[in-house]
Amino acid sequence: MTSLSRPLPVIAIDGPAGAGKSTVASRLAQRLGFVLVDTGALYRGVAWAAREAGIAWSDEAALGPFTAALKLEFRRVSSDPPRLFIDGQDRAESIRTPEISLGASEVSKHPSVRQGLLELQRQLGRAGGVVLEGRDIGTVVFPDAELKVFLTAAPEARAGRRVSDLAERGIMADLGQTLAEISLRDSRDATRSVAPLRAASDAVTVDTTHLDIDSVVEQLAQLARSKGA
C-alpha cells in the first residue's frame, strides 16, 4: 500500500555508477507516467559549478554555503527527460563528463553539501508519483519510499556501458581508465562517512550485468504496480 499522505508511491532507485540507473529510471518514469528526479545530476551540478567558480571539491567550508546559494532546478525541454538548469542556464550536457562524475563523488562526501541538497530532493518527491535515482535515496532521502530498488552490475559491464554512453555523446574514453575511475568511485561512495552507498534493508536488488534495459524496466514496472503505481 502507498503512504496515507501520498496517493501514488515514491520509487527509489539506488546503485553504483554504470549500473543503468539513469536509463532505467527515465524509462520507468515514462512507462508509469511518473515524474523523474535525477538526484545524481544535482551533485554533478554542484561539482561543475564549483569548478567554474574556482572552488576545490575538497573545500567543504566553501562548498557548504556555495551549494546553499545555487539555484538548481529541472526543466523539461520538448519531450526529452527533464534537464538540469543551474542559475537559469541549461547545463545538462556540461555535467556529463568523466571529470565531473568524479567531482560529484568528491563533493558528495561533504555533510554540508548533502544537507544543502537533501531538502530540495525531498521537495521534488514528497507528493509521490515520482522515480528518484541516486545513491542514498532509499536509505536517507526517502527511507519511507514505497518501493526501493538497488541496481548493480559487474564493474567490467558498467565500464563498458559508460564508454558506450560517452561515445554516443562524442566523447572518447579508454575502457581501462574508465574501469579504474568506476572502481575509485565505488570505493569513495561505499566508504564515505556520510550516507555511504549501500542497499536499504528492504530494497529489491537487481543485478543488470546480463539483463537488457527493457527486461529491467518490465521487472520494476511490475513491482511498482504491486505498490499502487
C-alpha positions as CSV (number, residue, x, y, z in Angstrom):
1,M,0.0,0.0,0.0
2,T,1.1,3.6,-0.6
3,S,1.6,6.1,2.3
4,L,-1.6,7.6,3.6
5,S,-0.2,11.0,2.7
6,R,0.7,10.0,-0.9
7,P,-1.8,8.9,-3.4
8,L,1.0,7.4,-5.6
9,P,4.2,5.8,-4.5
10,V,7.8,7.1,-4.3
11,I,10.1,4.8,-6.2
12,A,13.8,5.0,-5.0
13,I,16.4,3.5,-7.3
14,D,20.0,3.4,-5.9
15,G,23.2,1.8,-7.1
16,P,26.8,2.4,-8.2
17,A,27.9,4.2,-11.3
18,G,27.1,2.5,-14.6
19,A,24.5,0.1,-13.2
20,G,21.9,1.6,-15.6
21,K,20.1,3.8,-13.0
22,S,19.6,6.8,-15.2
23,T,18.3,5.0,-18.2
24,V,16.1,2.6,-16.2
25,A,14.7,5.4,-14.1
26,S,13.9,7.5,-17.1
27,R,12.1,4.7,-19.0
28,L,10.3,3.5,-15.8
29,A,9.0,7.0,-15.1
30,Q,7.8,7.4,-18.7
31,R,6.2,3.9,-18.5
32,L,4.3,4.8,-15.3
33,G,3.6,8.4,-16.1
34,F,5.6,9.4,-13.1
35,V,8.0,12.4,-12.7
36,L,11.7,11.6,-12.9
37,V,14.1,13.2,-10.4
38,D,17.8,12.6,-11.2
39,T,19.4,13.3,-7.9
40,G,22.9,12.4,-9.2
41,A,22.6,15.3,-11.6
42,L,22.3,17.7,-8.6
43,Y,25.7,16.6,-7.2
44,R,27.2,16.8,-10.7
45,G,25.7,20.3,-10.9
46,V,27.4,21.3,-7.6
47,A,30.7,19.9,-8.8
48,W,30.5,21.6,-12.2
49,A,29.5,25.0,-10.7
50,A,32.2,24.8,-8.0
51,R,34.9,24.1,-10.7
52,E,33.6,27.1,-12.7
53,A,33.8,29.2,-9.5
54,G,37.3,28.1,-8.7
55,I,36.3,26.2,-5.6
56,A,38.2,23.0,-4.8
57,W,36.0,19.9,-4.5
58,S,37.8,19.2,-1.2
59,D,37.0,22.6,0.3
60,E,33.9,21.8,2.4
61,A,34.0,25.2,4.2
62,A,33.4,26.9,0.9
63,L,31.2,24.3,-0.7
64,G,28.5,24.4,2.0
65,P,27.3,28.0,1.6
66,F,28.1,27.8,-2.2
67,T,25.6,24.8,-2.5
68,A,23.0,26.6,-0.5
69,A,23.2,29.6,-2.7
70,L,23.0,27.6,-6.0
71,K,19.7,27.6,-7.9
72,L,19.3,24.1,-9.1
73,E,16.1,23.0,-11.0
74,F,14.9,20.6,-13.5
75,R,13.1,21.8,-16.6
76,R,11.5,19.8,-19.4
77,V,12.7,20.8,-22.9
78,S,10.4,19.3,-25.6
79,S,9.7,15.6,-24.9
80,D,13.1,14.8,-23.6
81,P,13.7,13.9,-19.9
82,P,14.0,17.0,-17.6
83,R,17.3,18.8,-17.9
84,L,19.3,20.4,-15.1
85,F,19.4,24.2,-15.1
86,I,22.0,25.9,-12.9
87,D,21.3,29.6,-12.1
88,G,18.9,29.6,-15.0
89,Q,21.3,28.1,-17.6
90,D,20.9,24.6,-19.2
91,R,23.9,22.6,-18.0
92,A,22.6,19.1,-18.8
93,E,25.4,18.3,-21.2
94,S,28.2,20.1,-19.2
95,I,27.7,17.9,-16.2
96,R,28.0,14.5,-18.1
97,T,31.8,14.2,-18.4
98,P,34.1,11.7,-16.6
99,E,35.8,14.6,-14.7
100,I,32.5,15.9,-13.3
101,S,31.4,12.4,-12.5
102,L,34.5,12.1,-10.2
103,G,33.8,15.6,-8.9
104,A,30.3,14.6,-7.9
105,S,31.7,11.7,-5.9
106,E,34.1,14.1,-4.2
107,V,31.6,16.8,-3.2
108,S,29.0,14.3,-2.1
109,K,31.3,13.3,0.7
110,H,30.7,16.6,2.5
111,P,27.9,16.7,5.0
112,S,27.2,20.4,4.3
113,V,26.7,19.6,0.6
114,R,24.4,16.7,1.2
115,Q,22.4,18.7,3.7
116,G,22.1,21.5,1.2
117,L,20.6,19.2,-1.4
118,L,18.5,17.0,1.0
119,E,15.5,19.2,1.4
120,L,15.5,20.0,-2.4
121,Q,15.3,16.3,-3.2
122,R,12.5,15.8,-0.7
123,Q,10.5,18.7,-2.0
124,L,10.8,17.3,-5.6
125,G,9.5,13.9,-4.5
126,R,7.3,14.4,-1.4
127,A,3.9,14.2,-3.2
128,G,4.6,10.8,-4.7
129,G,4.2,9.7,-8.3
130,V,8.0,10.1,-8.7
131,V,11.0,8.0,-9.6
132,L,14.2,9.2,-7.9
133,E,17.6,7.7,-8.7
134,G,20.9,8.2,-6.8
135,R,23.0,6.6,-4.2
136,D,21.1,7.2,-0.9
137,I,17.5,7.7,-1.9
138,G,16.2,4.6,-0.1
139,T,18.5,4.9,2.9
140,V,18.5,8.7,3.6
141,V,16.3,10.8,1.3
142,F,13.2,8.7,1.3
143,P,13.6,5.9,3.8
144,D,9.8,5.6,3.7
145,A,9.7,5.1,-0.1
146,E,7.0,2.5,-1.1
147,L,9.4,0.8,-3.5
148,K,13.2,0.7,-3.1
149,V,15.4,-0.9,-5.7
150,F,19.2,-1.4,-5.7
151,L,20.6,-1.8,-9.2
152,T,24.1,-3.3,-9.5
153,A,26.3,-4.9,-12.2
154,A,29.8,-6.2,-12.6
155,P,32.4,-3.4,-12.8
156,E,33.5,-4.5,-16.3
157,A,30.0,-4.3,-17.6
158,R,29.5,-0.9,-16.0
159,A,32.7,0.4,-17.5
160,G,31.7,-0.8,-20.9
161,R,28.3,0.9,-20.7
162,R,29.9,4.1,-19.6
163,V,32.3,4.1,-22.5
164,S,29.4,3.5,-24.9
165,D,27.3,6.2,-23.4
166,L,30.2,8.7,-23.7
167,A,30.8,7.7,-27.3
168,E,27.2,8.4,-28.2
169,R,27.8,12.0,-27.0
170,G,31.0,12.3,-29.0
171,I,33.3,11.8,-26.0
172,M,36.0,9.1,-26.5
173,A,37.1,7.3,-23.3
174,D,39.5,4.5,-22.6
175,L,37.9,1.3,-21.2
176,G,40.8,0.6,-18.8
177,Q,40.8,4.1,-17.5
178,T,37.0,4.1,-17.2
179,L,37.1,0.9,-15.2
180,A,39.7,2.4,-12.9
181,E,37.6,5.5,-12.4
182,I,34.5,3.4,-11.6
183,S,36.4,1.3,-9.1
184,L,37.7,4.5,-7.4
185,R,34.2,6.0,-7.3
186,D,32.8,2.7,-5.9
187,S,35.3,2.9,-3.1
188,R,34.7,6.5,-2.3
189,D,30.9,6.1,-2.4
190,A,30.9,3.0,-0.2
191,T,33.4,4.2,2.4
192,R,32.3,7.9,2.9
193,S,31.3,8.7,6.4
194,V,28.0,10.4,5.4
195,A,25.3,8.4,3.6
196,P,27.6,5.7,2.1
197,L,26.4,3.7,-0.9
198,R,24.5,0.6,0.3
199,A,21.3,-1.1,-0.4
200,A,18.4,-0.4,2.0
201,S,17.5,-3.3,4.2
202,D,14.1,-3.6,2.4
203,A,15.4,-2.9,-1.1
204,V,14.9,-5.3,-4.0
205,T,18.4,-5.9,-5.5
206,V,18.6,-6.4,-9.3
207,D,21.8,-7.4,-11.0
208,T,21.8,-5.9,-14.5
209,T,25.0,-7.5,-15.7
210,H,23.3,-9.8,-18.1
211,L,19.9,-8.1,-18.5
212,D,18.8,-5.6,-21.2
213,I,17.1,-2.4,-20.3
214,D,13.7,-3.5,-21.4
215,S,13.8,-6.5,-19.1
216,V,14.8,-4.4,-16.1
217,V,12.1,-1.8,-16.7
218,E,9.5,-4.5,-17.1
219,Q,10.6,-6.1,-13.8
220,L,10.4,-2.8,-12.0
221,A,7.1,-1.8,-13.5
222,Q,5.6,-5.0,-12.2
223,L,7.0,-4.2,-8.7
224,A,5.7,-0.6,-8.9
225,R,2.2,-1.8,-9.8
226,S,2.2,-4.0,-6.8
227,K,2.9,-0.9,-4.7
228,G,0.0,1.1,-6.2
229,A,1.6,2.7,-9.3
